[in-house]
Amino acid sequence: MLNKPNNSFLLHFVINYIGDFVTKAVIDFHERQDRVLTIVKGKYGLGNKSEAANLIVSKFEDAFLEPELKPEYKEEILKVDKGKFEKFSSVKGLRAALEDA
């Protein structure tokens, strides 16, 4: 059984997604995590610990979520997809074509 520290902090924090869709959560932070939120709140001049939690989550967003493709990259992939390709019936044929190139 996990022991809960005496100085745990209940935090209501809101993560804003697209438009009006909002997720609310009640989170139990231990003393050290609460200190980190307080430091982030002060360092970035945020209004409350909810904003600090949102900032921390947004910093990790890029690391854990797949980034969107840049429009230029999408266009390049489509050009490659429409390109001319040669078919080879065997590895020997491919090697011969590479040697002649």
N, CA, C and O atoms as a GROMACS GRO file, in nm:
protein
  404
    1MET      N    1   0.084  -0.118   0.000
    1MET     CA    2   0.000   0.000   0.000
    1MET      C    3   0.089   0.125   0.000
    1MET      O    4   0.186   0.134   0.075
    2LEU      N    5   0.054   0.219  -0.084
    2LEU     CA    6   0.133   0.342  -0.096
    2LEU      C    7   0.099   0.438   0.018
    2LEU      O    8  -0.017   0.457   0.052
    3ASN      N    9   0.201   0.497   0.074
    3ASN     CA   10   0.181   0.598   0.178
    3ASN      C   11   0.170   0.734   0.114
    3ASN      O   12   0.253   0.772   0.031
    4LYS      N   13   0.069   0.805   0.150
    4LYS     CA   14   0.045   0.939   0.097
    4LYS      C   15   0.114   1.040   0.186
    4LYS      O   16   0.096   1.037   0.308
    5PRO      N   17   0.196   1.132   0.128
    5PRO     CA   18   0.260   1.231   0.213
    5PRO      C   19   0.158   1.326   0.275
    5PRO      O   20   0.051   1.349   0.219
    6ASN      N   21   0.193   1.381   0.391
    6ASN     CA   22   0.102   1.471   0.461
    6ASN      C   23   0.075   1.599   0.384
    6ASN      O   24  -0.034   1.654   0.392
    7ASN      N   25   0.175   1.646   0.309
    7ASN     CA   26   0.162   1.774   0.240
    7ASN      C   27   0.122   1.759   0.094
    7ASN      O   28   0.166   1.836   0.009
    8SER      N   29   0.038   1.660   0.063
    8SER     CA   30  -0.006   1.646  -0.076
    8SER      C   31  -0.098   1.763  -0.112
    8SER      O   32  -0.162   1.822  -0.025
    9PHE      N   33  -0.102   1.794  -0.238
    9PHE     CA   34  -0.176   1.912  -0.283
    9PHE      C   35  -0.275   1.870  -0.390
    9PHE      O   36  -0.237   1.812  -0.492
   10LEU      N   37  -0.401   1.900  -0.369
   10LEU     CA   38  -0.502   1.872  -0.471
   10LEU      C   39  -0.508   1.989  -0.568
   10LEU      O   40  -0.521   2.105  -0.528
   11LEU      N   41  -0.498   1.957  -0.695
   11LEU     CA   42  -0.496   2.062  -0.795
   11LEU      C   43  -0.604   2.035  -0.898
   11LEU      O   44  -0.611   1.926  -0.955
   12HIS      N   45  -0.686   2.134  -0.922
   12HIS     CA   46  -0.780   2.128  -1.033
   12HIS      C   47  -0.712   2.198  -1.148
   12HIS      O   48  -0.684   2.318  -1.142
   13PHE      N   49  -0.685   2.122  -1.254
   13PHE     CA   50  -0.622   2.192  -1.364
   13PHE      C   51  -0.693   2.161  -1.495
   13PHE      O   52  -0.751   2.054  -1.513
   14VAL      N   53  -0.686   2.254  -1.580
   14VAL     CA   54  -0.760   2.248  -1.705
   14VAL      C   55  -0.661   2.243  -1.819
   14VAL      O   56  -0.569   2.324  -1.827
   15ILE      N   57  -0.680   2.147  -1.908
   15ILE     CA   58  -0.600   2.140  -2.029
   15ILE      C   59  -0.692   2.177  -2.144
   15ILE      O   60  -0.792   2.109  -2.169
   16ASN      N   61  -0.659   2.283  -2.214
   16ASN     CA   62  -0.740   2.326  -2.328
   16ASN      C   63  -0.696   2.253  -2.454
   16ASN      O   64  -0.577   2.247  -2.486
   17TYR      N   65  -0.791   2.199  -2.523
   17TYR     CA   66  -0.764   2.134  -2.650
   17TYR      C   67  -0.820   2.221  -2.760
   17TYR      O   68  -0.803   2.343  -2.757
   18ILE      N   69  -0.886   2.162  -2.855
   18ILE     CA   70  -0.938   2.236  -2.970
   18ILE      C   71  -1.071   2.302  -2.932
   18ILE      O   72  -1.161   2.237  -2.879
   19GLY      N   73  -1.082   2.431  -2.961
   19GLY     CA   74  -1.207   2.502  -2.940
   19GLY      C   75  -1.252   2.503  -2.796
   19GLY      O   76  -1.174   2.536  -2.706
   20ASP      N   77  -1.378   2.466  -2.774
   20ASP     CA   78  -1.436   2.470  -2.640
   20ASP      C   79  -1.420   2.338  -2.565
   20ASP      O   80  -1.465   2.327  -2.451
   21PHE      N   81  -1.355   2.240  -2.626
   21PHE     CA   82  -1.338   2.110  -2.560
   21PHE      C   83  -1.234   2.123  -2.450
   21PHE      O   84  -1.118   2.154  -2.478
   22VAL      N   85  -1.273   2.100  -2.327
   22VAL     CA   86  -1.184   2.116  -2.212
   22VAL      C   87  -1.192   1.990  -2.127
   22VAL      O   88  -1.300   1.936  -2.104
   23THR      N   89  -1.076   1.943  -2.081
   23THR     CA   90  -1.070   1.831  -1.989
   23THR      C   91  -1.029   1.883  -1.854
   23THR      O   92  -0.933   1.959  -1.842
   24LYS      N   93  -1.101   1.842  -1.751
   24LYS     CA   94  -1.069   1.883  -1.615
   24LYS      C   95  -1.025   1.759  -1.538
   24LYS      O   96  -1.078   1.650  -1.559
   25ALA      N   97  -0.928   1.777  -1.449
   25ALA     CA   98  -0.878   1.665  -1.370
   25ALA      C   99  -0.844   1.712  -1.230
   25ALA      O  100  -0.801   1.825  -1.209
   26VAL      N  101  -0.864   1.625  -1.136
   26VAL     CA  102  -0.819   1.650  -1.000
   26VAL      C  103  -0.695   1.564  -0.981
   26VAL      O  104  -0.701   1.442  -0.995
   27ILE      N  105  -0.582   1.629  -0.948
   27ILE     CA  106  -0.455   1.559  -0.940
   27ILE      C  107  -0.397   1.577  -0.801
   27ILE      O  108  -0.400   1.687  -0.745
   28ASP      N  109  -0.345   1.470  -0.746
   28ASP     CA  110  -0.282   1.472  -0.615
   28ASP      C  111  -0.131   1.481  -0.634
   28ASP      O  112  -0.068   1.384  -0.676
   29PHE      N  113  -0.072   1.598  -0.603
   29PHE     CA  114   0.072   1.617  -0.616
   29PHE      C  115   0.139   1.600  -0.480
   29PHE      O  116   0.086   1.643  -0.378
   30HIS      N  117   0.254   1.538  -0.481
   30HIS     CA  118   0.336   1.528  -0.361
   30HIS      C  119   0.408   1.661  -0.339
   30HIS      O  120   0.403   1.749  -0.425
   31GLU      N  121   0.472   1.675  -0.228
   31GLU     CA  122   0.534   1.803  -0.190
   31GLU      C  123   0.634   1.852  -0.294
   31GLU      O  124   0.633   1.970  -0.329
   32ARG      N  125   0.721   1.764  -0.343
   32ARG     CA  126   0.824   1.807  -0.440
   32ARG      C  127   0.762   1.851  -0.572
   32ARG      O  128   0.804   1.951  -0.630
   33GLN      N  129   0.662   1.778  -0.619
   33GLN     CA  130   0.595   1.817  -0.744
   33GLN      C  131   0.523   1.951  -0.727
   33GLN      O  132   0.519   2.032  -0.820
   34ASP      N  133   0.466   1.973  -0.608
   34ASP     CA  134   0.400   2.100  -0.581
   34ASP      C  135   0.501   2.214  -0.584
   34ASP      O  136   0.472   2.323  -0.633
   35ARG      N  137   0.620   2.189  -0.532
   35ARG     CA  138   0.726   2.292  -0.535
   35ARG      C  139   0.765   2.324  -0.679
   35ARG      O  140   0.784   2.441  -0.714
   36VAL      N  141   0.777   2.221  -0.761
   36VAL     CA  142   0.812   2.243  -0.903
   36VAL      C  143   0.706   2.331  -0.968
   36VAL      O  144   0.739   2.425  -1.041
   37LEU      N  145   0.578   2.301  -0.944
   37LEU     CA  146   0.471   2.384  -1.001
   37LEU      C  147   0.481   2.528  -0.953
   37LEU      O  148   0.462   2.621  -1.031
   38THR      N  149   0.511   2.547  -0.825
   38THR     CA  150   0.525   2.682  -0.770
   38THR      C  151   0.641   2.756  -0.836
   38THR      O  152   0.630   2.875  -0.867
   39ILE      N  153   0.753   2.686  -0.857
   39ILE     CA  154   0.870   2.748  -0.922
   39ILE      C  155   0.838   2.786  -1.066
   39ILE      O  156   0.870   2.896  -1.110
   40VAL      N  157   0.775   2.694  -1.140
   40VAL     CA  158   0.739   2.721  -1.280
   40VAL      C  159   0.641   2.838  -1.286
   40VAL      O  160   0.653   2.926  -1.371
   41LYS      N  161   0.544   2.839  -1.196
   41LYS     CA  162   0.446   2.949  -1.190
   41LYS      C  163   0.516   3.083  -1.171
   41LYS      O  164   0.486   3.179  -1.242
   42GLY      N  165   0.610   3.089  -1.076
   42GLY     CA  166   0.682   3.214  -1.051
   42GLY      C  167   0.777   3.253  -1.162
   42GLY      O  168   0.784   3.369  -1.201
   43LYS      N  169   0.851   3.155  -1.214
   43LYS     CA  170   0.951   3.183  -1.318
   43LYS      C  171   0.889   3.239  -1.445
   43LYS      O  172   0.945   3.329  -1.508
   44TYR      N  173   0.772   3.186  -1.482
   44TYR     CA  174   0.708   3.229  -1.606
   44TYR      C  175   0.596   3.330  -1.583
   44TYR      O  176   0.526   3.367  -1.677
   45GLY      N  177   0.578   3.374  -1.458
   45GLY     CA  178   0.477   3.476  -1.428
   45GLY      C  179   0.336   3.429  -1.456
   45GLY      O  180   0.254   3.507  -1.505
   46LEU      N  181   0.306   3.306  -1.425
   46LEU     CA  182   0.174   3.251  -1.452
   46LEU      C  183   0.079   3.283  -1.337
   46LEU      O  184   0.123   3.308  -1.224
   47GLY      N  185  -0.050   3.282  -1.365
   47GLY     CA  186  -0.149   3.320  -1.266
   47GLY      C  187  -0.178   3.215  -1.162
   47GLY      O  188  -0.211   3.248  -1.048
   48ASN      N  189  -0.167   3.087  -1.199
   48ASN     CA  190  -0.198   2.982  -1.103
   48ASN      C  191  -0.123   2.854  -1.139
   48ASN      O  192  -0.056   2.847  -1.242
   49LYS      N  193  -0.134   2.754  -1.054
   49LYS     CA  194  -0.062   2.629  -1.076
   49LYS      C  195  -0.120   2.549  -1.191
   49LYS      O  196  -0.052   2.466  -1.251
   50SER      N  197  -0.245   2.573  -1.222
   50SER     CA  198  -0.306   2.509  -1.338
   50SER      C  199  -0.233   2.551  -1.467
   50SER      O  200  -0.205   2.468  -1.553
   51GLU      N  201  -0.204   2.680  -1.478
   51GLU     CA  202  -0.130   2.729  -1.594
   51GLU      C  203   0.011   2.671  -1.597
   51GLU      O  204   0.064   2.642  -1.704
   52ALA      N  205   0.072   2.655  -1.480
   52ALA     CA  206   0.205   2.596  -1.472
   52ALA      C  207   0.202   2.451  -1.519
   52ALA      O  208   0.291   2.407  -1.593
   53ALA      N  209   0.101   2.376  -1.477
   53ALA     CA  210   0.087   2.236  -1.520
   53ALA      C  211   0.066   2.230  -1.672
   53ALA      O  212   0.124   2.144  -1.738
   54ASN      N  213  -0.015   2.320  -1.726
   54ASN     CA  214  -0.037   2.324  -1.871
   54ASN      C  215   0.092   2.352  -1.946
   54ASN      O  216   0.118   2.292  -2.051
   55LEU      N  217   0.175   2.444  -1.893
   55LEU     CA  218   0.303   2.476  -1.956
   55LEU      C  219   0.394   2.353  -1.957
   55LEU      O  220   0.456   2.323  -2.059
   56ILE      N  221   0.402   2.284  -1.846
   56ILE     CA  222   0.487   2.164  -1.837
   56ILE      C  223   0.439   2.058  -1.935
   56ILE      O  224   0.520   1.997  -2.004
   57VAL      N  225   0.309   2.036  -1.941
   57VAL     CA  226   0.253   1.937  -2.034
   57VAL      C  227   0.283   1.976  -2.178
   57VAL      O  228   0.317   1.891  -2.259
   58SER      N  229   0.270   2.105  -2.210
   58SER     CA  230   0.295   2.148  -2.349
   58SER      C  231   0.442   2.132  -2.387
   58SER      O  232   0.473   2.109  -2.504
   59LYS      N  233   0.534   2.143  -2.289
   59LYS     CA  234   0.677   2.122  -2.318
   59LYS      C  235   0.704   1.976  -2.356
   59LYS      O  236   0.789   1.949  -2.441
   60PHE      N  237   0.631   1.884  -2.295
   60PHE     CA  238   0.649   1.742  -2.325
   60PHE      C  239   0.567   1.695  -2.444
   60PHE      O  240   0.587   1.584  -2.493
   61GLU      N  241   0.475   1.777  -2.490
   61GLU     CA  242   0.387   1.741  -2.600
   61GLU      C  243   0.467   1.699  -2.724
   61GLU      O  244   0.439   1.596  -2.784
   62ASP      N  245   0.566   1.780  -2.760
   62ASP     CA  246   0.645   1.751  -2.880
   62ASP      C  247   0.722   1.620  -2.867
   62ASP      O  248   0.741   1.549  -2.966
   63ALA      N  249   0.766   1.588  -2.748
   63ALA     CA  250   0.844   1.467  -2.727
   63ALA      C  251   0.760   1.341  -2.737
   63ALA      O  252   0.809   1.236  -2.780
   64PHE      N  253   0.633   1.348  -2.698
   64PHE     CA  254   0.552   1.229  -2.690
   64PHE      C  255   0.449   1.214  -2.801
   64PHE      O  256   0.406   1.103  -2.830
   65LEU      N  257   0.409   1.322  -2.862
   65LEU     CA  258   0.310   1.316  -2.969
   65LEU      C  259   0.379   1.330  -3.104
   65LEU      O  260   0.482   1.397  -3.116
   66GLU      N  261   0.323   1.266  -3.203
   66GLU     CA  262   0.381   1.276  -3.337
   66GLU      C  263   0.356   1.416  -3.392
   66GLU      O  264   0.243   1.466  -3.388
   67PRO      N  265   0.460   1.479  -3.445
   67PRO     CA  266   0.441   1.613  -3.501
   67PRO      C  267   0.368   1.606  -3.634
   67PRO      O  268   0.372   1.504  -3.704
   68GLU      N  269   0.300   1.714  -3.668
   68GLU     CA  270   0.234   1.723  -3.797
   68GLU      C  271   0.339   1.742  -3.905
   68GLU      O  272   0.443   1.804  -3.882
   69LEU      N  273   0.310   1.688  -4.024
   69LEU     CA  274   0.402   1.709  -4.136
   69LEU      C  275   0.391   1.852  -4.185
   69LEU      O  276   0.283   1.909  -4.192
   70LYS      N  277   0.505   1.909  -4.220
   70LYS     CA  278   0.504   2.043  -4.278
   70LYS      C  279   0.442   2.035  -4.417
   70LYS      O  280   0.458   1.934  -4.486
   71PRO      N  281   0.371   2.140  -4.459
   71PRO     CA  282   0.307   2.137  -4.592
   71PRO      C  283   0.407   2.111  -4.705
   71PRO      O  284   0.375   2.042  -4.801
   72GLU      N  285   0.529   2.166  -4.693
   72GLU     CA  286   0.630   2.146  -4.798
   72GLU      C  287   0.666   1.998  -4.809
   72GLU      O  288   0.685   1.946  -4.919
   73TYR      N  289   0.677   1.932  -4.695
   73TYR     CA  290   0.713   1.790  -4.694
   73TYR      C  291   0.602   1.706  -4.754
   73TYR      O  292   0.628   1.610  -4.827
   74LYS      N  293   0.477   1.742  -4.724
   74LYS     CA  294   0.363   1.670  -4.783
   74LYS      C  295   0.367   1.680  -4.935
   74LYS      O  296   0.346   1.581  -5.006
   75GLU      N  297   0.394   1.802  -4.985
   75GLU     CA  298   0.400   1.823  -5.130
   75GLU      C  299   0.512   1.739  -5.192
   75GLU      O  300   0.493   1.680  -5.299
   76GLU      N  301   0.627   1.734  -5.126
   76GLU     CA  302   0.741   1.657  -5.176
   76GLU      C  303   0.708   1.508  -5.182
   76GLU      O  304   0.743   1.441  -5.279
   77ILE      N  305   0.641   1.457  -5.080
   77ILE     CA  306   0.603   1.316  -5.078
   77ILE      C  307   0.505   1.286  -5.192
   77ILE      O  308   0.516   1.182  -5.257
   78LEU      N  309   0.412   1.376  -5.216
   78LEU     CA  310   0.317   1.355  -5.325
   78LEU      C  311   0.388   1.355  -5.461
   78LEU      O  312   0.351   1.278  -5.549
   79LYS      N  313   0.488   1.441  -5.478
   79LYS     CA  314   0.566   1.442  -5.602
   79LYS      C  315   0.639   1.310  -5.622
   79LYS      O  316   0.639   1.255  -5.732
   80VAL      N  317   0.700   1.260  -5.516
   80VAL     CA  318   0.772   1.133  -5.524
   80VAL      C  319   0.676   1.021  -5.557
   80VAL      O  320   0.708   0.932  -5.636
   81ASP      N  321   0.558   1.024  -5.498
   81ASP     CA  322   0.458   0.920  -5.520
   81ASP      C  323   0.412   0.917  -5.665
   81ASP      O  324   0.380   0.810  -5.717
   82LYS      N  325   0.409   1.034  -5.731
   82LYS     CA  326   0.365   1.042  -5.870
   82LYS      C  327   0.479   1.017  -5.969
   82LYS      O  328   0.456   1.014  -6.090
   83GLY      N  329   0.600   1.000  -5.919
   83GLY     CA  330   0.717   0.986  -6.006
   83GLY      C  331   0.717   0.859  -6.088
   83GLY      O  332   0.631   0.772  -6.073
   84LYS      N  333   0.818   0.850  -6.178
   84LYS     CA  334   0.833   0.733  -6.264
   84LYS      C  335   0.923   0.632  -6.193
   84LYS      O  336   1.029   0.668  -6.141
   85PHE      N  337   0.880   0.507  -6.193
   85PHE     CA  338   0.954   0.402  -6.126
   85PHE      C  339   0.981   0.288  -6.221
   85PHE      O  340   0.902   0.260  -6.312
   86GLU      N  341   1.091   0.222  -6.201
   86GLU     CA  342   1.126   0.105  -6.280
   86GLU      C  343   1.100  -0.018  -6.197
   86GLU      O  344   1.129  -0.021  -6.078
   87LYS      N  345   1.044  -0.122  -6.259
   87LYS     CA  346   1.020  -0.247  -6.190
   87LYS      C  347   1.130  -0.346  -6.227
   87LYS      O  348   1.172  -0.353  -6.342
   88PHE      N  349   1.174  -0.420  -6.129
   88PHE     CA  350   1.275  -0.523  -6.150
   88PHE      C  351   1.218  -0.657  -6.108
   88PHE      O  352   1.154  -0.668  -6.003
   89SER      N  353   1.242  -0.759  -6.191
   89SER     CA  354   1.190  -0.890  -6.159
   89SER      C  355   1.282  -0.968  -6.066
   89SER      O  356   1.242  -1.068  -6.007
   90SER      N  357   1.406  -0.920  -6.053
   90SER     CA  358   1.500  -0.989  -5.966
   90SER      C  359   1.605  -0.892  -5.914
   90SER      O  360   1.617  -0.779  -5.963
   91VAL      N  361   1.680  -0.936  -5.814
   91VAL     CA  362   1.788  -0.855  -5.759
   91VAL      C  363   1.899  -0.840  -5.862
   91VAL      O  364   1.965  -0.736  -5.868
   92LYS      N  365   1.919  -0.943  -5.944
   92LYS     CA  366   2.021  -0.936  -6.050
   92LYS      C  367   1.992  -0.822  -6.145
   92LYS      O  368   2.083  -0.749  -6.185
   93GLY      N  369   1.865  -0.806  -6.182
   93GLY     CA  370   1.826  -0.698  -6.271
   93GLY      C  371   1.851  -0.561  -6.210
   93GLY      O  372   1.897  -0.469  -6.278
   94LEU      N  373   1.822  -0.547  -6.081
   94LEU     CA  374   1.848  -0.422  -6.010
   94LEU      C  375   1.996  -0.393  -6.005
   94LEU      O  376   2.038  -0.280  -6.030
   95ARG      N  377   2.077  -0.495  -5.973
   95ARG     CA  378   2.222  -0.475  -5.968
   95ARG      C  379   2.277  -0.433  -6.104
   95ARG      O  380   2.363  -0.345  -6.112
   96ALA      N  381   2.229  -0.496  -6.209
   96ALA     CA  382   2.274  -0.462  -6.344
   96ALA      C  383   2.239  -0.317  -6.376
   96ALA      O  384   2.321  -0.245  -6.433
   97ALA      N  385   2.121  -0.274  -6.339
   97ALA     CA  386   2.080  -0.135  -6.366
   97ALA      C  387   2.165  -0.038  -6.286
   97ALA      O  388   2.200   0.069  -6.336
   98LEU      N  389   2.198  -0.072  -6.163
   98LEU     CA  390   2.282   0.014  -6.080
   98LEU      C  391   2.424   0.022  -6.131
   98LEU      O  392   2.486   0.128  -6.123
   99GLU      N  393   2.476  -0.088  -6.184
   99GLU     CA  394   2.612  -0.090  -6.238
   99GLU      C  395   2.621  -0.006  -6.365
   99GLU      O  396   2.724   0.056  -6.393
  100ASP      N  397   2.513  -0.004  -6.443
  100ASP     CA  398   2.511   0.072  -6.568
  100ASP      C  399   2.490   0.221  -6.544
  100ASP      O  400   2.517   0.302  -6.633
  101ALA      N  401   2.443   0.258  -6.430
  101ALA     CA  402   2.410   0.399  -6.403
  101ALA      C  403   2.531   0.485  -6.383
  101ALA      O  404   2.517   0.605  -6.360
   0.00000   0.00000   0.00000
